[in-house]
Amino acid sequence: MHVIIMGGGIAGLSQALSLHQIGVACRVYEAVPNLAPLGYGINLQPNAIRELTALGLGEKLAAAGVITKELAFYNKHGQLIWTEPRGRGAGYRWPQISISRGELHRILLAAIHQRLGGDAVVTGHRLTSIETRGEKVMARFADPSGHPVGEAEGDILIGADGIHSAVRQHFYKGEKAVFDGFLHYRGIVEAPPYLTGASMAVVGHRTHRAILYPVMQRPGGKVMINWLAYTKIPPGSPPLEAWDTAADKQACVDRFQGWSYPWLDVHGLFAATPAEHVLQLPNVDRDPIPRWSFGRVTLIGDAAHPMQPVGAQAGSQAVVDGRVLAASLMAVRDPVEALTRYQNERIAAMNDMIVRNRNLGLESILQTAEERAPGGFQHIHDVLSQEELENTAASFKKAAGFDVETVNSRHSFVDRPSP
Ligand SMILES: Cc1cc2nc3c(=O)[nH]c(=O)nc-3n(C[C@H](O)[C@H](O)[C@H](O)COP(=O)(O)OP(=O)(O)OC[C@H]3O[C@@H](n4cnc5c(N)ncnc54)[C@H](O)[C@@H]3O)c2cc1C
């Protein structure tokens, strides 16, 4: 069997490693001409680290990132609403790791080159069309200038080509991304550690929010802090399509005036970020779809379930998709049946996650606190009961498939020795 994977992002590369682990040949086709390690911070939850450890990458990821100890929510006055331990401290057998997306991508790509060979990832190949011919799937490609650069044939085609997936467009023609009118500024800056030194902090509420977490240890005890600032898009702004375009740093800093707390000077951190390290992206996702698998073609990662960046899920769920797909190919001989089995195992939970994230998921307690006590509170339990707080946190983790019991009690989806 030969599998062709469209897209060399987190989903595509981790899928290739899982297929190699089960002895299925594959090749990844990526649109960009050079696969540079791009992106700022990303989180890998214990359910994904468990799978990446089964792929033999756990130690490398831990060394390159930060083992997250805590998730903490604050209102815009800097008052603590909720805190919970993360990873091993919460009872998981695996950690949560906050890491630079570029580092994660570099580690996956290096493992592919080592295990599958230098030609396993073909760059400068943008998918332009798909055709099923009997028991084969054909993919055609163009180079970055739009000129055709040939075709590839496989028994299965996996669309791992991200939120603007061409594979998804093939089945859902004219479907558009959903933009909620809000903007994310994204930045990365070297600074002294705050709180536990490995805390993910979420501050504010639905329409005005900051998310911060360290992603890398630096010499001299400092850390690289990744931050996201979520705010209403300024009137008259041009339409935003792309990931990570240059941003007006001062506009972002001004919006967070006064966000300076004893535990962290958020405003000061934004102001200290070099302007060239502040980017912007539109807050987009897509509506849930009823099918991912069509005969010998399927979708994984953001191509299948692009979601708003709430609850730090996109990277982890992309990894899990690839593992469940590999497990289905091991369990069922017929590829069409295997792809349906994979879809049926994942689609309901991921569609639910898209909707939950539009409603702020786990972070919805920030919005409740803002609505009930916009001026702050004496004690959080005057605003939100312990039961409400615990239930919101537990329900999100259960729905996303990374509650302690689920993760600790099952085998890896691909129960094979690590390569
Ligand atoms: C440049 C970049 C930077 C990012 N930075 C961050 C970040 O800092 N933090 C964060 O949380 N998330 C970031 N993300 C998104 C994050 O990687 C995903 O949400 C998540 O990891 C799921 O991964 P994915 O592989 O499904 O999608 P992606 O990681 O987006 O990968 C999709 C890949 O498909 C390729 N592709 C697209 N169209 C085609 C086509 N027609 N033919 C062939 N290849 C195609 C893209 O070039 C890309 O490499 C970034 C994504 C990109 C592309």
The ligand as an SDF file (V2000), in Angstrom:
LIG
                    3D

 53 58  0  0  0  0  0  0  0  0999 V2000
    3.1970   28.8070    8.9380 C   0  0  0  0  0  0  0  0  0  0  0  0
    2.3260   28.3350   10.0660 C   0  0  0  0  0  0  0  0  0  0  0  0
    2.5560   28.8250   11.3600 C   0  0  0  0  0  0  0  0  0  0  0  0
    1.7450   28.4070   12.4190 C   0  0  0  0  0  0  0  0  0  0  0  0
    2.0270   28.8820   13.6680 N   0  0  0  0  0  0  0  0  0  0  0  0
    1.2980   28.4230   14.7330 C   0  0  0  0  0  0  0  0  0  0  0  0
    1.5930   28.8540   16.0390 C   0  0  0  0  0  0  0  0  0  0  0  0
    2.5090   29.6400   16.2720 O   0  0  0  0  0  0  0  0  0  0  0  0
    0.8320   28.3620   17.0580 N   0  0  0  0  0  0  0  0  0  0  0  0
   -0.2140   27.4980   16.8450 C   0  0  0  0  0  0  0  0  0  0  0  0
   -0.8700   27.0800   17.8120 O   0  0  0  0  0  0  0  0  0  0  0  0
   -0.5030   27.0760   15.6150 N   0  0  0  0  0  0  0  0  0  0  0  0
    0.2130   27.5240   14.5430 C   0  0  0  0  0  0  0  0  0  0  0  0
   -0.0840   27.0720   13.2790 N   0  0  0  0  0  0  0  0  0  0  0  0
   -1.2440   26.1690   13.1020 C   0  0  0  0  0  0  0  0  0  0  0  0
   -0.9890   24.7880   13.6680 C   0  0  0  0  0  0  0  0  0  0  0  0
    0.1740   24.2380   13.1240 O   0  0  0  0  0  0  0  0  0  0  0  0
   -2.1920   23.9190   13.3630 C   0  0  0  0  0  0  0  0  0  0  0  0
   -3.3710   24.5420   13.8640 O   0  0  0  0  0  0  0  0  0  0  0  0
   -2.1350   22.5320   14.0010 C   0  0  0  0  0  0  0  0  0  0  0  0
   -0.8610   22.1570   14.3520 O   0  0  0  0  0  0  0  0  0  0  0  0
   -2.7210   21.4740   13.0460 C   0  0  0  0  0  0  0  0  0  0  0  0
   -1.7410   21.2180   12.0410 O   0  0  0  0  0  0  0  0  0  0  0  0
   -2.0490   20.9020   10.5270 P   0  0  0  0  0  0  0  0  0  0  0  0
   -0.8830   20.1300   10.0260 O   0  0  0  0  0  0  0  0  0  0  0  0
   -3.4110   20.3630   10.3670 O   0  0  0  0  0  0  0  0  0  0  0  0
   -2.0570   22.3300    9.8170 O   0  0  0  0  0  0  0  0  0  0  0  0
   -0.7870   23.2510    9.4680 P   0  0  0  0  0  0  0  0  0  0  0  0
    0.2280   23.1620   10.5260 O   0  0  0  0  0  0  0  0  0  0  0  0
   -1.3630   24.5700    9.1190 O   0  0  0  0  0  0  0  0  0  0  0  0
   -0.1510   22.5610    8.1570 O   0  0  0  0  0  0  0  0  0  0  0  0
   -0.7550   22.5140    6.8830 C   0  0  0  0  0  0  0  0  0  0  0  0
    0.3300   22.3890    5.8330 C   0  0  0  0  0  0  0  0  0  0  0  0
   -0.2690   22.1580    4.5670 O   0  0  0  0  0  0  0  0  0  0  0  0
    0.4020   22.9330    3.5780 C   0  0  0  0  0  0  0  0  0  0  0  0
   -0.5340   23.1560    2.4550 N   0  0  0  0  0  0  0  0  0  0  0  0
   -1.5810   24.0250    2.4020 C   0  0  0  0  0  0  0  0  0  0  0  0
   -2.2200   23.9230    1.2070 N   0  0  0  0  0  0  0  0  0  0  0  0
   -1.5780   22.9460    0.5020 C   0  0  0  0  0  0  0  0  0  0  0  0
   -1.7730   22.3730   -0.7920 C   0  0  0  0  0  0  0  0  0  0  0  0
   -2.7750   22.7680   -1.6180 N   0  0  0  0  0  0  0  0  0  0  0  0
   -0.9090   21.3880   -1.2160 N   0  0  0  0  0  0  0  0  0  0  0  0
    0.1150   20.9620   -0.4050 C   0  0  0  0  0  0  0  0  0  0  0  0
    0.3450   21.5010    0.8280 N   0  0  0  0  0  0  0  0  0  0  0  0
   -0.4900   22.4650    1.2840 C   0  0  0  0  0  0  0  0  0  0  0  0
    0.7710   24.1960    4.3360 C   0  0  0  0  0  0  0  0  0  0  0  0
    1.8210   24.9130    3.6910 O   0  0  0  0  0  0  0  0  0  0  0  0
    1.1870   23.6420    5.6900 C   0  0  0  0  0  0  0  0  0  0  0  0
    2.5440   23.2770    5.7230 O   0  0  0  0  0  0  0  0  0  0  0  0
    0.6720   27.4840   12.1880 C   0  0  0  0  0  0  0  0  0  0  0  0
    0.4560   26.9820   10.8950 C   0  0  0  0  0  0  0  0  0  0  0  0
    1.2670   27.3930    9.8410 C   0  0  0  0  0  0  0  0  0  0  0  0
    1.0420   26.8370    8.4420 C   0  0  0  0  0  0  0  0  0  0  0  0
  1  2  1  0
  2  3  1  0
  2 52  2  0
  3  4  2  0
  4  5  1  0
  4 50  1  0
  5  6  2  0
  6  7  1  0
  6 13  1  0
  7  8  2  0
  7  9  1  0
  9 10  1  0
 10 11  2  0
 10 12  1  0
 12 13  2  0
 13 14  1  0
 14 15  1  0
 14 50  1  0
 15 16  1  0
 16 17  1  0
 16 18  1  0
 18 19  1  0
 18 20  1  0
 20 21  1  0
 20 22  1  0
 22 23  1  0
 23 24  1  0
 24 25  2  0
 24 26  1  0
 24 27  1  0
 27 28  1  0
 28 29  2  0
 28 30  1  0
 28 31  1  0
 31 32  1  0
 32 33  1  0
 33 34  1  0
 33 48  1  0
 34 35  1  0
 35 36  1  0
 35 46  1  0
 36 37  1  0
 36 45  1  0
 37 38  2  0
 38 39  1  0
 39 40  1  0
 39 45  2  0
 40 41  1  0
 40 42  2  0
 42 43  1  0
 43 44  2  0
 44 45  1  0
 46 47  1  0
 46 48  1  0
 48 49  1  0
 50 51  2  0
 51 52  1  0
 52 53  1  0
M  END
$$$$
